Amino acid sequence: MNTFRVMPTPRSVDIAITGRCNLKCQYCFYADEMETRSDLSAERWLTFFEELGRLGVMDATLSGGEVFTRRDIFELIDGIIANRMRYGMLSNGTLITEKVLARFDKGKRRLRLNSIQVSIDGSCAEIHNQSRPDSFDKALRGLRLLKKNGFPVTVRVTINRHNVDDLKNIAALLLEDVGLPGFSTNEAFPMGSGKCSGGSIILTREQRQQAMDTLTALNERYEGRISAQAGPLSLAKEWADIEARMARGETAKPGRGTLASCGGVFKKLDIQHDGTIVPCNLLPDLTMGKIIEDDLQQAWLDHPSINIVRQRRTIPTRSLLTCKDCAYAGFCNAGCPGMVMNINDRLNARDPMVCFRIQRGEEAYASV
């Protein structure tokens, strides 16, 4: 029996609509799944969208692989719209042309579009292409076309060893030259192809601190137009809050002190490109069945693979051997469960990449 406060059905779904991609990025977290699984047919996706519609799911985010490698992508978009959902898209931007954008003018394709997110990882080809090979000019062209044609467009910058010294120039490109209202950031992490190339792309402790300082200063300069839910900027804000609270004599923060970092499993599900249901694409081994073959609502409410992630927020941070004597445990949530599982091969552990004690140099830095 599920004892958690979980919505009767997921509010949204993230769908890797294809495992095909025209790039081979150095840090692609989804690379392992792309190489070993096959895409579902449009017919099966459309049947699944009907189930989402019956359940009252509100939003679908389409990713990959690269979404625009599917020739039937607009048929799939129409299927989402027909089942009363809004949608967003994550893209590397290289296949976005005037001809592609013109196809959004049919029916309600633009009306129901939340945003198209494009990945930009450098202010110039020399830097961007080190992690996203031979793609800068096409990605920037696609981004400019989206902006020129009035599409709701966002940009994600994934910070890594190649671009950590380029952040000021990236901000100037996106906010001043292209004229975006803002952009978001995260950082490369050791999953998929990032695990193989980690030594050349994952930030060191010193580089993470550099990125934190640079992004904090840039965000002040650009009046809060840079955002982050993870990575250096997010950590900078979180750790500044811890220091401020400790200066006031506090020993804990409301909502912290347990393994409570992931709220996604209480409101959304992820679907891989072969139809496998998972709590999150960062937890590919915690499978919950297959779409169409298995009841999605039952999996959402009762499957052990998602409920074990939900249960983490009942586990005190200090129950971990690495954290039992930590002065910061009352402020901590031990990090993303996907990263925790990837690094430790178990869910109930910490992510050393986000450990405040490690970053302060009070414990040896764990290279991952």
C-alpha positions, 0 to 999 in steps of 0.5 A: 500500500502506497503511504506517500502523498502522490498525485493519482496520476503523473502531472507530466511525462518526459519522453525520450522519443528516439535513441537516434542522434546526429551528434556524439557528445562527450557527456551524453548521459543517455548514450548507453541506452541509445546504443542498446535499444530500438525506437518505438513506432509512431503507432505505439507512441500514438496509442500511448498518448491516448492513455496519457490523455485518459489519465489527464496528464498535462505536459509531455517533454520530448527528448532523445537522442535528437528529436528532429531525427524522427521524420514523423516528429510532427505526427507525434506532436499532433498526437500529443495535442489531440490528447489535450496535452501541452509539450516541450522539446529538447534539441541540439539545434542543428536540424532546426531550419526555416522549413522545419519551423514552418511546419509548426504553423499547422493546427495548434502546434505552436499554441500548445508548445511550451518551449524548445530548449537548445544546447549551447556549450561555448561562445565559439566553435572552438570551445563548443565543439570540444564537447559537442563535435562539429555542431556550433554553427548549426546549433547557433543558426537554429537558436537564432531562427527560433528567436527570430521567428518568435518561438518560446526558446530556452538554452541549457549550458552544460558546464565542463572542463572545456567551457569553464573558462568561457562562461563570461563570453557564453553569457554575453553571446546568449544574453546580449548578442542573441538577446535571450531573456535568460538561460539555464546551466548545469554541469557534465556528470559521469554517466553514459559517455561522460563516464568514459570521458570523465577525466577530460570533461568532468569538473575538478573541485577547483573548477567547480568553485571557479564556475560557482564564483563566475556564475554568481558574479554573472547572475548579479551583473545580468540581474538574475537572468541565469538559472539552475536547478543543479550544477555550480550556480545551484550549489553556490546559492545552496551553500551560501544559504548554509553559511548564512544559516550557520552564522545565525546559529542554525543547525538545520534547514526545513525540508532538509536532513533527509535524502529528500533531493528528488521531488520529480518522482512525486509528479512525473515519469520518464519513458525511454525510447523503447517504451521502458518506464522508469522513475527518471532517465537518470535511473535507467536500471529501475525499470517499471514495465513497458508502455501499453503492455503495463498499466501506467497508473498502477506502475505510477502508484505502486511499483517498487522501483519508483516508491523506493526513490520516494521513500528516500525522503524518510531516511535521515542524512546522518544515517549514512556512514559518510555523513553520520558526524557531519556538521552540515547534515541538517542542511543536506539532502545528499544529492540527486538519486540518479547520480548517487546510484551511478556513483555508488551502485545503491540509492541510499548514499551521497553524491560527493559532487555536491557534498559541502564538506568535500567542497570546503576541503574538510574531506578529501575530494572524491574524483568521479 
